[in-house]
Amino acid sequence: MKRNWVLIPLVLLAAALVKMPFEASMAADRPHTAGVGLNLKTREMIGQGMSLALLGGFRALVADFLWISAHAAWEQNRWFTMRQHFEVVTTLQPRAILFWDMASWHLAWNASHAALHDPNEPRLAVRLRDQRHWMRAGRELLERGIANNPNNAFLHEKLAWMLHDKFQDLCGAADAALKAVQLCQDWRRGYLQRLAGYWLEDCARNVAPSRLRETYDYWRQLWLREYAGKPREHWDTIDRNVSRRIMKLEEELSIPDLQRLFPKPQPSVSVPPRR
């Protein structure tokens, strides 16, 4: 057994020598990413064996192993160990969107829920404090993921949901959703466009009334781009919902009738019968 442990570093070093030319070529072509180096803190967190594996060029393999370890820590409610593994995994693989998404979800949802309902802590104030700690940890991790992948619509969408559901930040959620709409190029775009509109309207009605006109302009542009020209008899639930929101805003903002998408019906003029 001892002989095997002696051989492991030798094997890793041999692999490193073989892979070094390829690693150098890949590093030259790799886009700049924030915080992916093997610093002292990372080495301390993962131990000597994993550090040797990283030096041997097995970054992805180490990240996958630590990801499995983080999942095991989650199953055992070892939240700080789980977070530590997530920090290293996302540092090693900053372009892996799944890692940022799932890690931030575990922290902001699962760990915060466990903290709030900790049976070993009788003080509600402490449980609430710990809940907020894990929520902030999840948000910070997700925001770092966005910093490393600024053009990824999916992560912006996840941030929007987190701000809306966990922080009740209606305007922040709306802005994150609007950013996701700008970046999204796949089938989710239609859904994201409506989600951003709903949350922007919630922001305007509940937090920032000054954004009501912005909300109307958003819905108006969306209607003209996506829905205009569709016969009214072919409208579905989505069409009717969006149109009702626009009509309500046109009324509240006193939009001139000639500028409205949905002008008010003119009262019929009755003509007396001729005698």
C-alpha positions, -999 to 999 in steps of 0.1 A, spaced: 0 0 0 28 24 9 45 17 -24 13 27 -42 12 60 -24 48 66 -35 40 59 -71 10 83 -73 30 115 -72 54 100 -98 25 91 -121 10 126 -118 44 143 -125 49 121 -155 14 130 -168 22 167 -161 53 165 -183 33 150 -211 5 175 -209 25 206 -203 28 215 -241 -9 210 -246 -18 230 -214 4 259 -225 -13 260 -259 -47 258 -243 -39 286 -218 -28 309 -247 -62 304 -264 -83 304 -232 -103 336 -225 -94 355 -194 -113 343 -164 -114 358 -129 -98 339 -100 -89 305 -115 -54 302 -102 -42 276 -77 -34 300 -49 -24 291 -13 -59 292 0 -71 268 -26 -43 244 -19 -51 245 18 -87 237 11 -82 207 -11 -51 192 5 -18 180 -9 -31 151 -29 -56 172 -49 -29 199 -53 -6 174 -69 -35 163 -92 -40 199 -103 -3 204 -109 -6 172 -131 -32 190 -152 -63 172 -139 -83 203 -131 -116 190 -144 -111 157 -127 -105 173 -93 -135 196 -98 -157 167 -106 -145 148 -75 -150 178 -52 -185 183 -68 -194 147 -58 -180 154 -23 -201 185 -20 -232 166 -29 -224 141 -2 -219 169 23 -253 183 13 -269 149 20 -253 149 55 -262 186 62 -226 195 64 -232 230 50 -198 246 56 -180 217 40 -204 218 11 -197 255 6 -160 250 8 -161 224 -19 -184 246 -41 -159 275 -37 -131 254 -50 -151 237 -78 -163 270 -92 -128 284 -90 -114 255 -109 -141 255 -135 -154 290 -139 -170 284 -173 -191 255 -160 -226 271 -158 -241 241 -140 -217 244 -111 -225 281 -105 -263 274 -108 -265 244 -85 -240 256 -60 -258 290 -55 -291 272 -53 -278 248 -26 -266 278 -5 -295 302 -10 -323 277 -7 -312 245 10 -287 258 35 -308 288 43 -339 266 49 -319 243 71 -306 273 91 -341 287 96 -354 253 108 -324 242 128 -338 221 157 -306 226 177 -311 264 178 -340 276 199 -335 313 193 -354 326 163 -332 357 159 -301 335 155 -319 312 130 -330 343 110 -295 356 110 -280 323 98 -307 321 71 -297 355 58 -260 344 59 -266 315 36 -289 335 13 -261 361 9 -236 334 3 -257 320 -25 -262 354 -41 -225 363 -39 -215 330 -55 -240 335 -83 -229 370 -89 -193 357 -92 -206 332 -117 -221 361 -137 -188 380 -135 -170 350 -150 -198 345 -176 -213 380 -182 -230 370 -214 -248 340 -201 -286 346 -200 -293 316 -179 -273 329 -149 -289 363 -151 -323 345 -151 -313 325 -120 -302 357 -103 -336 373 -111 -354 343 -95 -332 345 -64 -337 382 -59 -375 378 -64 -381 347 -42 -354 349 -16 -348 386 -12 -381 400 -23 -362 426 -43 -388 433 -70 -368 459 -89 -336 440 -87 -354 409 -100 -369 429 -129 -335 444 -139 -319 409 -138 -347 395 -159 -344 424 -184 -307 416 -187 -315 380 -193 -339 390 -221 -312 410 -238 -288 381 -238 -312 352 -245 -312 338 -280 -331 305 -276 -366 292 -270 -367 308 -235 -368 343 -248 -406 345 -251 -411 334 -215 -383 357 -203 -398 387 -220 -431 382 -202 -415 374 -169 -394 406 -171 -426 426 -179 -445 411 -150 -417 419 -125 -411 453 -139 -447 461 -134 -446 447 -98 -416 469 -92 -434 500 -105 -466 493 -86 -451 483 -53 -417 500 -50 -409 526 -77 -439 543 -92 -416 564 -113 -410 532 -134 -446 529 -145 -440 547 -178 -410 525 -184 -433 495 -178 -458 507 -203 -431 514 -229 -417 479 -224 -451 462 -228 -459 484 -258 -427 475 -276 -431 439 -268 -467 439 -282 -457 456 -314 -427 432 -319 -444 399 -309 -482 402 -309 -493 430 -333 -512 418 -363 -527 387 -347 -565 387 -352 -583 393 -319 -604 361 -324 -571 341 -324 -558 356 -291 -548 331 -265 -546 335 -227 -511 352 -230 -523 376 -256 -553 386 -235 -533 390 -204 -507 413 -220 -533 433 -238 -552 439 -205 -521 451 -188 -514 475 -216 -550 489 -216 -548 494 -178 -515 513 -181 -528 534 -209 -557 544 -187 -536 551 -156 -510 571 -175 -537 590 -195 -521 581 -228 -538 602 -255 -563 581 -274 -546 585 -308 -514 571 -293 -529 541 -276 -525 506 -289 -560 499 -277 -581 531 -281 -612 535 -260 -644 525 -278 -662 556 -289 -698 559 -276 -723 551 -303 -745 581 -314 -781 572 -318 -798 588 -347 -835 595 -342 -857 580 -368 -870 602 -395 -907 610 -395 
